[in-house]
Each structure stands twice: as structure tokens, then as C-alpha cells.
């Protein structure tokens, strides 16, 4: 080993130690033919050096040389590759340089950029032997490698603003509001009934019937129909058609929208029965006098008890 300078030998040992994952001192002692030192407790530290160099047998004469490595590999057009793969040109350039550095090959040239300078790497070559192929650097045990996928915009872990919702649950939102309204109305009716007497008439007299004799206001529409049709028609058929018409609304108009402008058919059917009932009730209450005959309320008065 006297023919090889110590600096060249140490640099070759460093490159070999990095490729094989061993300590520099151990490789250096092996190259010098000395006893291999015991491994230390701490993991070996790898120092960054240039490309590795091959070693020679101790007995063979070795010559040191500096071999220039050209950095102008194949020319790549990053703009066309970026449009083809949809990857930014900067990421493609970084990936190409990293791949060349990992494989130990010449760095590629890029279209539109000046060629990279030529780098000189010192290697030790054995006489009559071929240089060792570069190997990928070993990853120390316990080290985890990661790749950057994307940059995510930072945001709050917990939302502080409430988002609007189109739907809410029936319980407790609707039921609670209806229950409170029911309790308020019940309390108001109780208080009103305690302090105000209901306008009740005298006891019924079978020998003296009121004229006209009218049903309660909610039945006056049916009583008005009895003035025009047979009891079977006025009391069964016409009210039956009205109830059936109200029940078939969900089957005729199957529009799920809740907007009145989108439910014209349903509103038209319901409005027809509502106005018909309101007209018959109003007519029987204010325009019927003694004998249930037609009268004008502004001439003969109102024959209806409120």
C-alpha cells in the first residue's frame, strides 16, 4: 500500500463504506491488510464524498488517476414532457437529476439550458481490473424515507362557524316548538274561561223551537246543501267526493317541491273545496232567515247566534 497516497486510499474507502453500509475505519483496515477494529456501539456515520472508486489487491501495483465525467447526457425537452404527463417542468428536472445522481450516471441536459460543467471525480483503479459498478447508497436502519405528494393548505382542525342546513330533525326542533305553543294556548283558554262567561242560551224548550233552527256554523254548509239536493246526495255523495278529492291530492300531484309556485295543481284542488265550503257556510249563516228562507242581512237582520 506504500505506492497509493493516503488521501486517495481514504477517499476510496469512504466510497466503498458508503456503498456497502460499513464504517470507514473497517474498510480502510481491510484495504491495508490490518486487523479489522471492533464495531462501535453507535451506528456508522457516512460522509458525503464523490463517486466511489474500485480497490485493488494489496500485492498488485495500483496507479491513481482522475477521470473526468461529462455532465451532458441525453437532451430532454421538459416543456413537451410537462404538457404530455401533466407534471410541472421543475419537478421533472429535479427527478431527472436525482435519478442520475442515484445511478451514478451523467446528468442529462435540458433543452433551452446551458450545459452543466464537467466534474472531475478521483478514483483508484487496479491494474488490469475493471472499475466497480456504482451502487445505490444504503439506507441506515431505523431511517424512514418519505415522498412529498402535494402541499395542502393549512386549515383549522375544528370548525368554528356553523354551516347552513336545509333539513332539521322533527325531534326536538319541531315537536318542542309545537309543545310550547300548545301549552301557551291551553293556559290562555283556561284563564279566559275563568274570567269570561260563555254566551250560552237558556235551557231547551221542546214546545218552542227557534225559527230558523240552524246547525252549528261548521255544519251550516251541509245544511245549505240540503236546501238544493236530496239528503242522500247532500249528506253523503257530495261530502264523500270532497273528502276523496282531498285524499287523492298526494297521488295526483307527486311533485316533491314545497314551493307554492311548483304545486299549482294541489293548490287548485284544495282551494276549490275550501272556497266552496266557505261560500256555503257564509250563505247559510247570514242569508237564511225564518223558515230557512233567503233574506238580506242588511234589510231583515242576522238570524245567527255568534
DRENPADO-212895 format. One record per atom (N, C-alpha, C): x negated, y negated, z. Coordinates in steps of 0.001 Angstrom, whole numbers, plus 500000, padded with zeros to 6 digits. Each point is the difference from the previous one (the first is absolute). Example, Ala and Ser with C-alpha at 12.3 -4.5 7.8 and 13.67 -1.06 7.14 Angstrom:
2
486810505690507800
500890498810500000
499100498800500000
500350498950499280
499180498810500060
500770498910500730
***
This chain:
306
499187501213500000
500813498787500000
499151498734500000
498678500163499928
499144498820500084
500089499157498748
500393500607498852
500039499261498745
501224499094499904
501081500254500774
501251499230499912
499977498920501076
500235498742499622
500038498940501015
501123500263501012
499762499526501191
500972500226501078
501333499312499707
499954498817499402
501260499271499709
500851500757498981
499352500548498945
500751500754498999
500578501262500616
499208500674500835
500462501234500627
501178499757500932
499942498895500745
501107499704500934
501273499640499237
499869499258498919
501189499647499233
500621501232499358
499165500922499538
500531501241499449
500696500824501070
499417500023501208
500622500731501109
501326499367500397
500083498686499962
501252499323500332
501111500353499006
499630500021498698
501005500347498995
500452501450500145
499075500887500257
500370501399500163
500823500229501264
499632499302501073
500771500128501249
501420499492499837
500171498929499248
501338499465499759
500840500952499169
499346500669499007
500740500917499143
500368501286500728
499133500482500881
500244501266500690
500651499829501371
500105498760500467
500653499764501289
499120500349501190
498695499910499843
499085500282501105
499277498728500416
499200500100501065
499251498852500475
498760499795499153
499531498756499951
498819499668499193
498748500660500559
499879500012501319
498808500588500614
499912501493499716
501139500670499998
499993501438499740
499569500293498576
500540499249499039
499614500207498603
498543499619499778
499549498908500631
498616499570499835
499023501032500555
500352500599501161
499129501026500568
499965501241499126
501151500323499371
500031501152499107
499159499763498751
500027498772499477
499207499689498814
498506499994500304
499616499609501198
498590499992500379
499506501360500454
500915500951500199
499602501312500463
499766500078501488
500538499035500754
499848499974501451
501188500680500651
499925500118501326
501095500617500754
501210499081499976
501166500609499788
501238499223499940
500394499583501414
500170498713500256
500383499572501368
501420500438500331
500222500134501318
501343500382500467
500988498901499689
501236500354499604
500997498957499669
500401499233501243
500196498714499822
500417499150501122
501477500203500275
500403499531501192
501405500170500387
500908499107499178
499518498814499680
500827499065499227
500030500412498539
501055499675499271
500066500342498580
498974499217499216
499498500556498920
498968499302499216
500552498742499366
499132499001499889
500344498722499384
499392499967498622
500791499761499007
499528499981498627
499741498569499585
498835499752499476
499603498672499574
500249499863498502
500542498862499546
500238499821498562
498692499822499255
499796500832498993
498797499914499170
500420500058498548
499029499944499111
500274500120498563
500239501450499662
500094500286498708
500296501357499563
498959500972500539
500432501270500243
499100500979500593
498936500473499020
498960500580500585
498894500512499177
499758501443500350
499536500782499051
499734501418500224
498649500185500686
499869501098500685
498766500319500714
499251501093499269
498766500146500361
499153501014499370
499412500906501056
499430501074499590
499361500926500927
498791499331500625
499671500340501230
498869499340500656
498688500222499281
499822501142499397
498713500321499385
499839499424498612
501074499565499366
499926499512498624
499679498532499991
499181499561499051
499709498561499907
501228499248499514
500305498886500662
501203499216499723
499581498600499631
500642499444499016
499740498622499579
501231499163500230
499819498769500476
501103499087500274
500233499115498799
501255499759499695
500340499149498858
501271499247500296
500189498894499352
501203499182500105
500728500066498677
501182500584500023
500755500233498776
501094498952499898
500032499184498980
501086499018499838
501281500679499546
501115499615500617
501320500548499645
500814498892499372
500465500183498795
500775498970499305
501389499903500589
500457498784500137
501345499773500552
501037499790498931
499646500098498768
500968499776498929
500523501301499459
500985500598500626
500606501236499557
500992499741498886
501016500846499891
501025499794498970
500775498713500231
500336499346498918
500724498733500070
501490500283500161
500634499371500999
501426500195500279
500732498679499862
501139500051499376
500846498816499830
501045500007501106
499763499204501034
500884500007501161
501368499410499684
500069499040499090
501299499376499693
500952500998499352
499490500805499047
500871500990499352
500380501119500958
499052500430500846
500331501040500981
501002499502501025
499885498715500384
500957499447500965
501403499963499439
500137499614498722
501332499983499385
500541501401499757
499098500973499787
500438501365499722
500464500723501261
499241499867501094
500321500725501233
500768499168501021
500092498683499771
500713499168500958
499232499760501291
498675500078499950
499150499784501166
499202498720499778
499840499128501002
499215498780499806
498575500304499569
499420499096499187
498649500208499478
498963500011501111
500221499207501054
499032499978501108
499905501354500693
501158500681500166
499975501310500639
499332501038499094
500223499909498682
499345500921499079
498489499811500017
499540498760500070
498560499725500029
499372500544501273
500655499770501136
499463500507501262
499957501524500022
501044500645499426
500021501462499969
498888500558499119
499737499344498854
498944500487499108
498631499876500647
499741498871500658
498709499822500667
499825500977501155
501098500239500752
499904500942501121
499755501421499498
500636500400498886
499794501336499449
498563500176499499
499461498948499353
498616500093499523
499016500075501157
500253499245501057
499115500041501160
500079501349500714
501223500601500036
500160501285500661
499347501131499213
500119499940498650
499418501041499166
498522499790499723
499468498838500309
498597499723499733
499709499740498543
501019499624499238
499817499720498579
499892498504499771
499717499639498734
499862498591499658
501350499310500085
499964498782500510
501235499229500102
500502499628498619
501304500123499745
500502499665498658
499991498511499752
499971499644498717
500110498601499602
501458499690499689
500361498753500191
501378499571499795
500032498956498899
501006500092499159
500139499074498877
500238498596500508
499232499065499443
500151498609500398
499133499607501174
499167500891500521
499137499701501130
498548500215499588
499090499282500674
498574500162499718
499536501341500518
499074500670499338
499508501302500477
499327499873501342
500156501034500823
499421499994501324
498495500134499914
499219499412500943
498547500100499951
499534501423500224
498817500308499474
499432501330500128
499408500158501389
500334501082500657
499525500254501350
498949501084499962
498981499827500783
498909500973500069
500141500794501265
499976501300499877
500142500892501138
498736500833500109
499390500007501156
498763500757500208
500329501411500389
499416500957499281
500225501405500271
498667500713500038
499970501124500658
498811500856500036
500308501246499231
499266500278498923
500261501145499134
498893501016500169
500344501244500082
499010501077500092
499471500308498616
498724500384499937
499367500305498720
500578501301499472
500503499952498775
500570501187499387
501398500317500460
500589499191500857
501354500261500489
500974498967499506
501270500326499988
501037499073499559
500548499250501206
500402498751499838
500563499243501123
501318500596500463
500211499928501312
501231500558500574
501195499142499610
501144500665499754
501228499267499633
500539499253501208
500441498788499823
500521499239501150
501282500638500524
500106499990501298
501177500580500655
500791498913500695
501264500269500194
500858499039500678
499608499899501463
500024498820500562
499625499842501407
500962500771500895
499415500651500990
500819500772500931
500717499072500976
501245500334500329
500780499215500945
499756500563501396
499487499205500927
499740500516501360
501268500558500625
499840500931500893
501133500637500667
500714498997500899
501305500029499937
500798499085500823
500354498703499316
499466499763498791
500293498769499272
501132500267499027
501035499181500053
501158500140499127
499976498895498956
500149500377498747
500022499015498913
501442499683499638
500230498762499627
501330499536499642
499916499207498709
501143499930499303
500099499229498768
501045498913500168
499684498826499492
500916498878500065
501017500115498876
501266500220500346
501037500164498985
500558498663499548
500418499187500945
500591498716499653
499947499097501220
500245498750499761
500028499018501081
501457499686500290
500441500281501210
501392499804500403
500099498699500773
500971499207499643
500208498741500691
500431500255501439
499322499344500892
500284500210501419
501371499442500341
500710500705500849
501322499569500445
500237500389501443
501055499459500556
500303500288501398
500445501455500159
499584500614501091
500389501379500266
501485500067500349
500482499050500737
501403499979500420
500681498791499386
501155500240499372
500754498917499390
500634499132501089
499797498688499869
500566499083500983
501278499353499498
500284500099498697
501215499431499429
500974501117499653
501248499766500314
501034500989499686
500376499888498526
500167501130499371
500391500044498602
501516500089499888
500602499329499001
501466500055499857
500459501384499568
501118500425500547
500574501298499663
501396499787499422
500329500753498974
501315499894499378
501071500761500773
499599501003500781
500964500824500714
499592500129501462
500996500083500849
499770500231501423
500901501143500445
499679500603501109
500774501118500516
501307499503500615
501024500849499900
501291499635500599
499891499890501508
499262500930500598
499734499915501436
498529499639500197
499700498976500782
500914499245500868
500442498667499412
499585499651498784
500221498643499509
501482499687499828
500730500823499231
501407499700499727
500891500372501173
499801501188500577
500873500457501096
499903499080501198
498798499541500317
499836499115501157
500741498682499788
499901499421498788
500697498738499726
501522500184500049
500506501108499421
501444500236500044
500498500261501412
499205500688500802
500427500267501383
500064498714500801
499034499114499822
500035498713500709
501213499181499563
500288499974498691
501176499270499519
501290500594500561
500094501321500096
501188500641500563
500202499632501460
498931499970500760
500109499645501410
500439498545500174
499486499110499140
500377498583500107
501476499805499676
500482500637498939
501413499855499620
500905500611501063
499632501148500542
500815500627501053
500094499117501233
498888499409500405
500018499100501158
500842498768499727
499914499457498761
500812498823499667
501490500328500020
500400501176499493
501419500383500031
500497500206501424
499178500582500840
500404500192501401
500203498671500704
499085499074499809
500129498685500646
501217499255499450
500230500095498692
501140499314499393
501324500586500501
500082501314500149
501246500632500459
500296499714501468
498971499683500760
500232499689501421
500642498622500152
499546499026499212
500456498620500187
501132499593499062
500279500760498933
501040499621499037
500986501151499896
501310499697500174
501041501022499884
500347500236498529
500238501254499649
500363500341498628
501426499536499699
500276499454498805
501353499510499670
500953501160499704
500433500700501036
500899501124499825
501458499529499992
500837500727499270
501432499705499951
500699500662501173
501304499738500092
500789500624501066
500193501479499707
500556500712500961
500240501429499828
500972500229498841
499794501104499331
500832500314498835
501443500268500421
500969499502499179
501423500192500230
500557500743498785
500502501235500234
500492500808498886
501259499417499372
500722499195500733
501250499432499486
499763498704499222
498807499469500097
499725498739499311
498642500128499307
500017500250498706
498784500156499218
499616498664499359
498694499696499944
499584498736499368
500245500035498498
500282498824499453
500239499887498565
499146498835499477
499041500293499181
499676501299499395
499139500847500942
500075501287499827
499192500928500771
498762500351499148
498854499532500432
498765500188499237
499035500895500763
499215500754499231
498957500847500578
498808499132500404
499044500558500741
498772499230500287
499327499555498705
499172498978500095
499438499367498802
499206500983499141
499360500986500638
499189500926499218
500849501029499260
501332500053500256
500896500879499259
500961499218499114
499884498677499994
500943499200499227
499808500197498492
498803500365499565
499799500278498584
500802501205499551
500008501066500810
500807501175499671
501493499680500084
500397499192501002
501415499641500095
500442499164498803
499064499190499476
500322499220498808
500167500905498779
499190501072499917
500144500937498882
501345500718500045
500556500210501216
501289500678500124
501137499180499390
499762498699499800
501040499170499382
500076500203498497
498981500640499417
499942500145498543
500072501455499538
499500500937500827
499916501392499559
500694500919500986
500147501245499547
500540501055500856
499034500248501162
500517500394501170
499097500246501143
498886501017499686
500319501012499174
498957500970499653
498876499345499198
500387499093499100
498985499325499186
499260498942500808
500761499178500758
499393498897500730
499209500461501213
500395501114500615
499337500415501234
498953501077499818
500041500743498863
499068501131499837
499139499850498739
500650499813498863
499260500057498738
499072498790499832
500574498791500147
499170498800499802
498882499895501054
500271500171501300
498884499985500961
498994501132499770
500506501172499535
499068501094499701
499062499663498860
500543499331498946
499137499561498911
498977498958500471
500420499144500913
499068498996500523
498849500624500769
500322500948500891
498932500672500757
499091500825499083
500608500688499003
499182500785499079
499078499102499174
500504498818499604
499154499075499255
498812499513500806
500223499750501284
498882499580500854
498994501130500210
500473501240500062
499103501129500258
499160500378498783
500512499720498789
499237500407498812
498997498932499563
499943498876500697
499038498958499610
498566500521499996
499523500721501047
498602500485499953
499727500993498883
501048500680499498
499793500979498932
500100499369498612
500741498905499888
500119499315498717
498805499074499774
499659499226501018
498863499083499917
498856500598500817
499067500657499326
498890500683500671
498726499166500005
500129498717499815
498839499109500022
499467499893501427
498703500333500227
499481499938501375
499680498599500482
500105498993499144
499647498636500403
501003499466501006
499520499101500871
500867499370501004
500313498557499625
499558499556498857
500303498633499567
501427499926499469
500745498976500379
501366499867499467
500031499855498481
498972499353499412
499993499821498551
499812501315499249
499465501031500677
499812501300499364
501145500976500259
500966499617500847
501103500903500358
501339499381499591
500088499560498763
501204499295499554
501213500918499964
499811501260499582
501137500919499923
500554500300501382
499141500282500966
500455500298501359
500683498795500628
499441498817499785
500611498791500559
501345499725499344
500137500283498711
501269499759499314
501092500933500538
499681501286500185
501007500941500506
500420499641501424
499034499696500855
500329499664501388
500782498687500065
499607499021499170
500701498712500035
501449500135499544
500276500908499057
501368500187499518
500919500461501140
499574501027500739
500835500503501102
500055499010501157
498917499272500230
499993499025501093
500977498860499722
499947499442498791
500900498892499681
501448500467499897
500244501203499510
501372500511499942
500589500140501395
499212500535500930
500488500141501370
500206498638500655
499075499052499735
500140498666500603
501241499279499459
500290500137498726
501169499321499420
501301500584500558
500079501329500076
501219500617500530
500213499639501468
498929499973500803
500137499660501422
500420498541500164
499387499105499229
500359498582500095
501438499757499544
500416500659498951
501360499827499496
501025500511501007
499765501155500617
500950500532500982
500007499222501291
498916499293500349
499945499274501265
500679498635499919
499811499258498919
500443498609499964
501154499736499025
500258500934499077
501032499752498995
501196500936500144
500155500630501145
501160500856500264
500721499460501230
501332499763499821
500797499460501095
501050500983500489
501146499526500497
501066500888500508
500454500974498922
500168501250500401
500380501044499066
498858500389499081
498808499544500315
498802500248499213
500172499456498585
500686498850499918
500218499347498722
498886498972499750
499877499597498735
498952499048499640
500372498611500481
499073499336500658
500187498628500478
498720499209499772
500145498665500009
498835499129499933
499654499574501429
498794500239500444
499672499670501399
500044498508500276
499746499144499008
500037498551500243
501414499444499973
500995500862499651
501414499568500003
500756500649501152
499964501334500091
500773500731501000
499208500333501265
498701499789499989
499202500292501175
499289501380499845
499216500311501015
499233501257499996
500660500979500947
500340501143499472
500605501065500806
498922501088500275
499037499583500781
498897500921500298
499407499590501339
499837500956500881
499418499752501339
498498500236499954
499203498986500330
498548500131500010
499549500649501316
***
